[in-house]
Every structure is written in C-alpha cells, then in structure tokens.
Amino acid sequence: MTGLSTILIVVGLFLAGGVYSFSKQGMPRGVIVLLAVASAMCLAAGVMRIQGIWE
C-alpha cells in the first residue's frame, strides 16, 4: 500500500462521514450528492492503486 492510496482512502472515508452528517442535518441534496460522488471517487481510486490497476 502506498502513501497516496492511504490518503485517498482516508479522504474518501472522511467525505463519507460528511455525507452521513450532512444528511442528518438536512443540508441541501446537491451538497450531499456532491460529497457522495467525491467520496466514491476517492475510495475507488485508492482501492485501484492498491490493486495495481491504476499507477
């Protein structure tokens, strides 16, 4: 596991927590969707780097 993979996964999990928190607070749906997409992209990129698919 490289440092960048770790950072991407940590940021993705942080954003996922933000999605949960914002949905509980009743924030606008656009903000929640944006955070969800960013979280999914970070997590996918981190996992792809771990697997060696994207270097």
MIZA-433251 format. One record per atom (N, C-alpha, C, CB): chain; x, y, z. Coordinates in Angstrom, 3 decimals, m for minus. Glycine has a CB too. Example, Ala and Ser with C-alpha at 12.3 -4.5 7.8 and 13.67 -1.06 7.14 Angstrom:
BEGIN
<r unit="A" c1="13.190" c2="m5.690" c3="7.800"/>
<r unit="A" c1="12.300" c2="m4.500" c3="7.800"/>
<r unit="A" c1="13.200" c2="m3.300" c3="7.800"/>
<r unit="A" c1="11.308" c2="m4.473" c3="9.046"/>
<r unit="A" c1="12.850" c2="m2.250" c3="7.080"/>
<r unit="A" c1="13.670" c2="m1.060" c3="7.140"/>
<r unit="A" c1="12.900" c2="0.030" c3="7.870"/>
<r unit="A" c1="14.084" c2="m0.598" c3="5.725"/>
END
This chain:
BEGIN
<r unit="A" c1="0.862" c2="m1.174" c3="0.000"/>
<r unit="A" c1="0.000" c2="0.000" c3="0.000"/>
<r unit="A" c1="0.905" c2="1.233" c3="0.000"/>
<r unit="A" c1="m0.979" c2="0.000" c3="1.238"/>
<r unit="A" c1="0.650" c2="2.108" c3="m0.903"/>
<r unit="A" c1="1.452" c2="3.319" c3="m0.985"/>
<r unit="A" c1="0.823" c2="4.436" c3="m0.162"/>
<r unit="A" c1="1.614" c2="3.758" c3="m2.441"/>
<r unit="A" c1="1.588" c2="5.493" c3="0.024"/>
<r unit="A" c1="1.087" c2="6.619" c3="0.802"/>
<r unit="A" c1="m0.110" c2="7.285" c3="0.154"/>
<r unit="A" c1="2.177" c2="7.631" c3="1.003"/>
<r unit="A" c1="m0.080" c2="7.422" c3="m1.181"/>
<r unit="A" c1="m1.193" c2="8.074" c3="m1.870"/>
<r unit="A" c1="m2.471" c2="7.249" c3="m1.757"/>
<r unit="A" c1="m0.846" c2="8.303" c3="m3.343"/>
<r unit="A" c1="m2.352" c2="5.943" c3="m1.820"/>
<r unit="A" c1="m3.531" c2="5.085" c3="m1.662"/>
<r unit="A" c1="m4.153" c2="5.287" c3="m0.289"/>
<r unit="A" c1="m3.159" c2="3.602" c3="m1.864"/>
<r unit="A" c1="m3.304" c2="5.344" c3="0.719"/>
<r unit="A" c1="m3.801" c2="5.550" c3="2.081"/>
<r unit="A" c1="m4.503" c2="6.888" c3="2.208"/>
<r unit="A" c1="m2.658" c2="5.463" c3="3.090"/>
<r unit="A" c1="m3.906" c2="7.930" c3="1.652"/>
<r unit="A" c1="m4.501" c2="9.262" c3="1.718"/>
<r unit="A" c1="m5.845" c2="9.293" c3="1.007"/>
<r unit="A" c1="m3.560" c2="10.301" c3="1.107"/>
<r unit="A" c1="m5.926" c2="8.668" c3="m0.175"/>
<r unit="A" c1="m7.183" c2="8.656" c3="m0.917"/>
<r unit="A" c1="m8.284" c2="7.931" c3="m0.146"/>
<r unit="A" c1="m6.983" c2="8.001" c3="m2.279"/>
<r unit="A" c1="m7.941" c2="6.818" c3="0.476"/>
<r unit="A" c1="m8.942" c2="6.061" c3="1.229"/>
<r unit="A" c1="m9.384" c2="6.834" c3="2.471"/>
<r unit="A" c1="m8.385" c2="4.681" c3="1.630"/>
<r unit="A" c1="m8.442" c2="7.465" c3="3.163"/>
<r unit="A" c1="m8.794" c2="8.245" c3="4.359"/>
<r unit="A" c1="m9.682" c2="9.427" c3="3.980"/>
<r unit="A" c1="m7.517" c2="8.745" c3="5.082"/>
<r unit="A" c1="m9.337" c2="10.132" c3="2.907"/>
<r unit="A" c1="m10.166" c2="11.261" c3="2.463"/>
<r unit="A" c1="m11.551" c2="10.763" c3="2.041"/>
<r unit="A" c1="m9.482" c2="12.017" c3="1.287"/>
<r unit="A" c1="m11.617" c2="9.634" c3="1.347"/>
<r unit="A" c1="m12.904" c2="9.076" c3="0.951"/>
<r unit="A" c1="m13.776" c2="8.732" c3="2.146"/>
<r unit="A" c1="m12.696" c2="7.848" c3="0.106"/>
<r unit="A" c1="m13.174" c2="8.153" c3="3.185"/>
<r unit="A" c1="m13.937" c2="7.831" c3="4.385"/>
<r unit="A" c1="m14.366" c2="9.091" c3="5.133"/>
<r unit="A" c1="m13.118" c2="6.933" c3="5.302"/>
<r unit="A" c1="m13.503" c2="10.110" c3="5.144"/>
<r unit="A" c1="m13.856" c2="11.384" c3="5.756"/>
<r unit="A" c1="m15.057" c2="12.013" c3="5.047"/>
<r unit="A" c1="m12.657" c2="12.343" c3="5.727"/>
<r unit="A" c1="m15.041" c2="11.979" c3="3.719"/>
<r unit="A" c1="m16.160" c2="12.531" c3="2.953"/>
<r unit="A" c1="m17.429" c2="11.709" c3="3.157"/>
<r unit="A" c1="m15.807" c2="12.590" c3="1.464"/>
<r unit="A" c1="m17.275" c2="10.395" c3="3.290"/>
<r unit="A" c1="m18.444" c2="9.543" c3="3.552"/>
<r unit="A" c1="m19.070" c2="9.913" c3="4.901"/>
<r unit="A" c1="m18.042" c2="8.036" c3="3.535"/>
<r unit="A" c1="m18.236" c2="10.210" c3="5.887"/>
<r unit="A" c1="m18.754" c2="10.676" c3="7.176"/>
<r unit="A" c1="m19.468" c2="12.000" c3="7.042"/>
<r unit="A" c1="m17.631" c2="10.802" c3="8.186"/>
<r unit="A" c1="m18.954" c2="12.862" c3="6.163"/>
<r unit="A" c1="m19.608" c2="14.135" c3="5.906"/>
<r unit="A" c1="m20.972" c2="13.954" c3="5.268"/>
<r unit="A" c1="m18.741" c2="14.995" c3="5.025"/>
<r unit="A" c1="m21.078" c2="12.981" c3="4.375"/>
<r unit="A" c1="m22.370" c2="12.686" c3="3.740"/>
<r unit="A" c1="m23.386" c2="12.285" c3="4.809"/>
<r unit="A" c1="m22.223" c2="11.554" c3="2.675"/>
<r unit="A" c1="m22.978" c2="11.401" c3="5.693"/>
<r unit="A" c1="m23.874" c2="10.949" c3="6.756"/>
<r unit="A" c1="m24.285" c2="12.119" c3="7.653"/>
<r unit="A" c1="m23.200" c2="9.845" c3="7.595"/>
<r unit="A" c1="m23.311" c2="12.920" c3="8.055"/>
<r unit="A" c1="m23.586" c2="14.052" c3="8.936"/>
<r unit="A" c1="m24.498" c2="15.079" c3="8.270"/>
<r unit="A" c1="m22.282" c2="14.716" c3="9.360"/>
<r unit="A" c1="m24.194" c2="15.423" c3="7.018"/>
<r unit="A" c1="m24.997" c2="16.417" c3="6.315"/>
<r unit="A" c1="m26.418" c2="15.926" c3="6.073"/>
<r unit="A" c1="m24.344" c2="16.779" c3="4.994"/>
<r unit="A" c1="m26.581" c2="14.624" c3="5.816"/>
<r unit="A" c1="m27.937" c2="14.116" c3="5.597"/>
<r unit="A" c1="m28.756" c2="14.174" c3="6.890"/>
<r unit="A" c1="m27.889" c2="12.670" c3="5.063"/>
<r unit="A" c1="m28.093" c2="13.957" c3="8.037"/>
<r unit="A" c1="m28.789" c2="14.052" c3="9.322"/>
<r unit="A" c1="m29.165" c2="15.495" c3="9.653"/>
<r unit="A" c1="m27.919" c2="13.474" c3="10.437"/>
<r unit="A" c1="m28.378" c2="16.469" c3="9.177"/>
<r unit="A" c1="m28.634" c2="17.880" c3="9.454"/>
<r unit="A" c1="m29.633" c2="18.494" c3="8.495"/>
<r unit="A" c1="m27.351" c2="18.655" c3="9.400"/>
<r unit="A" c1="m29.993" c2="17.775" c3="7.442"/>
<r unit="A" c1="m30.959" c2="18.298" c3="6.492"/>
<r unit="A" c1="m30.369" c2="19.297" c3="5.508"/>
<r unit="A" c1="m32.081" c2="18.936" c3="7.228"/>
<r unit="A" c1="m29.109" c2="19.122" c3="5.165"/>
<r unit="A" c1="m28.449" c2="20.009" c3="4.201"/>
<r unit="A" c1="m29.065" c2="19.802" c3="2.809"/>
<r unit="A" c1="m26.905" c2="19.744" c3="4.168"/>
<r unit="A" c1="m28.833" c2="20.737" c3="1.890"/>
<r unit="A" c1="m29.381" c2="20.590" c3="0.536"/>
<r unit="A" c1="m28.892" c2="19.314" c3="m0.148"/>
<r unit="A" c1="m29.010" c2="21.802" c3="m0.313"/>
<r unit="A" c1="m29.780" c2="18.729" c3="m0.935"/>
<r unit="A" c1="m29.483" c2="17.457" c3="m1.579"/>
<r unit="A" c1="m28.283" c2="17.562" c3="m2.520"/>
<r unit="A" c1="m30.699" c2="16.964" c3="m2.344"/>
<r unit="A" c1="m28.094" c2="18.710" c3="m3.164"/>
<r unit="A" c1="m26.970" c2="18.881" c3="m4.082"/>
<r unit="A" c1="m25.627" c2="18.737" c3="m3.385"/>
<r unit="A" c1="m27.049" c2="20.232" c3="m4.751"/>
<r unit="A" c1="m25.516" c2="19.273" c3="m2.177"/>
<r unit="A" c1="m24.271" c2="19.169" c3="m1.401"/>
<r unit="A" c1="m24.016" c2="17.716" c3="m1.014"/>
<r unit="A" c1="m24.334" c2="20.061" c3="m0.131"/>
<r unit="A" c1="m25.062" c2="17.031" c3="m0.620"/>
<r unit="A" c1="m24.927" c2="15.626" c3="m0.216"/>
<r unit="A" c1="m24.504" c2="14.769" c3="m1.402"/>
<r unit="A" c1="m26.252" c2="15.098" c3="0.375"/>
<r unit="A" c1="m25.102" c2="14.995" c3="m2.558"/>
<r unit="A" c1="m24.742" c2="14.224" c3="m3.755"/>
<r unit="A" c1="m23.298" c2="14.510" c3="m4.158"/>
<r unit="A" c1="m25.699" c2="14.555" c3="m4.925"/>
<r unit="A" c1="m22.889" c2="15.766" c3="m4.100"/>
<r unit="A" c1="m21.515" c2="16.124" c3="m4.449"/>
<r unit="A" c1="m20.513" c2="15.431" c3="m3.530"/>
<r unit="A" c1="m21.327" c2="17.642" c3="m4.380"/>
<r unit="A" c1="m20.778" c2="15.434" c3="m2.239"/>
<r unit="A" c1="m19.894" c2="14.751" c3="m1.298"/>
<r unit="A" c1="m19.891" c2="13.244" c3="m1.518"/>
<r unit="A" c1="m20.307" c2="15.063" c3="0.130"/>
<r unit="A" c1="m21.037" c2="12.668" c3="m1.838"/>
<r unit="A" c1="m21.110" c2="11.229" c3="m2.084"/>
<r unit="A" c1="m20.295" c2="10.834" c3="m3.314"/>
<r unit="A" c1="m22.567" c2="10.796" c3="m2.259"/>
<r unit="A" c1="m20.385" c2="11.626" c3="m4.366"/>
<r unit="A" c1="m19.622" c2="11.339" c3="m5.582"/>
<r unit="A" c1="m18.126" c2="11.480" c3="m5.311"/>
<r unit="A" c1="m20.051" c2="12.281" c3="m6.731"/>
<r unit="A" c1="m17.739" c2="12.533" c3="m4.604"/>
<r unit="A" c1="m16.324" c2="12.731" c3="m4.282"/>
<r unit="A" c1="m15.802" c2="11.597" c3="m3.407"/>
<r unit="A" c1="m16.116" c2="14.081" c3="m3.575"/>
<r unit="A" c1="m16.599" c2="11.154" c3="m2.462"/>
<r unit="A" c1="m16.202" c2="10.052" c3="m1.596"/>
<r unit="A" c1="m16.009" c2="8.773" c3="m2.395"/>
<r unit="A" c1="m17.241" c2="9.835" c3="m0.499"/>
<r unit="A" c1="m16.945" c2="8.473" c3="m3.269"/>
<r unit="A" c1="m16.845" c2="7.260" c3="m4.092"/>
<r unit="A" c1="m15.624" c2="7.311" c3="m5.002"/>
<r unit="A" c1="m18.118" c2="7.076" c3="m4.934"/>
<r unit="A" c1="m15.341" c2="8.471" c3="m5.566"/>
<r unit="A" c1="m14.180" c2="8.599" c3="m6.449"/>
<r unit="A" c1="m12.877" c2="8.398" c3="m5.678"/>
<r unit="A" c1="m14.180" c2="9.971" c3="m7.134"/>
<r unit="A" c1="m12.761" c2="8.978" c3="m4.502"/>
<r unit="A" c1="m11.548" c2="8.810" c3="m3.703"/>
<r unit="A" c1="m11.358" c2="7.363" c3="m3.269"/>
<r unit="A" c1="m11.594" c2="9.715" c3="m2.479"/>
<r unit="A" c1="m12.432" c2="6.749" c3="m2.802"/>
<r unit="A" c1="m12.324" c2="5.353" c3="m2.374"/>
<r unit="A" c1="m11.970" c2="4.434" c3="m3.540"/>
<r unit="A" c1="m13.631" c2="4.895" c3="m1.731"/>
<r unit="A" c1="m12.603" c2="4.646" c3="m4.690"/>
<r unit="A" c1="m12.314" c2="3.809" c3="m5.858"/>
<r unit="A" c1="m10.870" c2="3.997" c3="m6.321"/>
<r unit="A" c1="m13.285" c2="4.138" c3="m7.007"/>
<r unit="A" c1="m10.387" c2="5.229" c3="m6.348"/>
<r unit="A" c1="m9.009" c2="5.482" c3="m6.776"/>
<r unit="A" c1="m8.015" c2="4.845" c3="m5.801"/>
<r unit="A" c1="m8.748" c2="7.001" c3="m6.888"/>
<r unit="A" c1="m8.286" c2="4.931" c3="m4.516"/>
<r unit="A" c1="m7.399" c2="4.320" c3="m3.524"/>
<r unit="A" c1="m7.341" c2="2.815" c3="m3.664"/>
<r unit="A" c1="m7.845" c2="4.682" c3="m2.128"/>
<r unit="A" c1="m8.488" c2="2.185" c3="m3.846"/>
<r unit="A" c1="m8.528" c2="0.732" c3="m4.000"/>
<r unit="A" c1="m7.871" c2="0.308" c3="m5.311"/>
<r unit="A" c1="m9.977" c2="0.226" c3="m3.943"/>
<r unit="A" c1="m8.100" c2="1.073" c3="m6.373"/>
<r unit="A" c1="m7.466" c2="0.742" c3="m7.660"/>
<r unit="A" c1="m5.949" c2="0.853" c3="m7.561"/>
<r unit="A" c1="m7.991" c2="1.667" c3="m8.778"/>
<r unit="A" c1="m5.441" c2="1.811" c3="m6.815"/>
<r unit="A" c1="m3.983" c2="1.931" c3="m6.643"/>
<r unit="A" c1="m3.437" c2="0.764" c3="m5.821"/>
<r unit="A" c1="m3.624" c2="3.273" c3="m5.960"/>
<r unit="A" c1="m4.185" c2="0.306" c3="m4.824"/>
<r unit="A" c1="m3.739" c2="m0.826" c3="m4.027"/>
<r unit="A" c1="m3.665" c2="m2.074" c3="m4.890"/>
<r unit="A" c1="m4.675" c2="m1.053" c3="m2.832"/>
<r unit="A" c1="m4.666" c2="m2.283" c3="m5.748"/>
<r unit="A" c1="m4.710" c2="m3.455" c3="m6.609"/>
<r unit="A" c1="m3.713" c2="m3.389" c3="m7.753"/>
<r unit="A" c1="m6.089" c2="m3.625" c3="m7.159"/>
<r unit="A" c1="m3.140" c2="m2.222" c3="m8.006"/>
<r unit="A" c1="m2.170" c2="m2.078" c3="m9.084"/>
<r unit="A" c1="m2.796" c2="m1.831" c3="m10.441"/>
<r unit="A" c1="m1.321" c2="m3.289" c3="m9.155"/>
<r unit="A" c1="m4.095" c2="m1.543" c3="m10.469"/>
<r unit="A" c1="m4.786" c2="m1.298" c3="m11.736"/>
<r unit="A" c1="m4.413" c2="0.073" c3="m12.279"/>
<r unit="A" c1="m6.313" c2="m1.406" c3="m11.557"/>
<r unit="A" c1="m4.315" c2="1.047" c3="m11.384"/>
<r unit="A" c1="m4.032" c2="2.421" c3="m11.782"/>
<r unit="A" c1="m2.803" c2="2.896" c3="m11.042"/>
<r unit="A" c1="m5.239" c2="3.352" c3="m11.502"/>
<r unit="A" c1="m1.715" c2="3.107" c3="m11.762"/>
<r unit="A" c1="m0.459" c2="3.500" c3="m11.104"/>
<r unit="A" c1="0.022" c2="4.824" c3="m11.581"/>
<r unit="A" c1="0.612" c2="2.474" c3="m11.331"/>
END
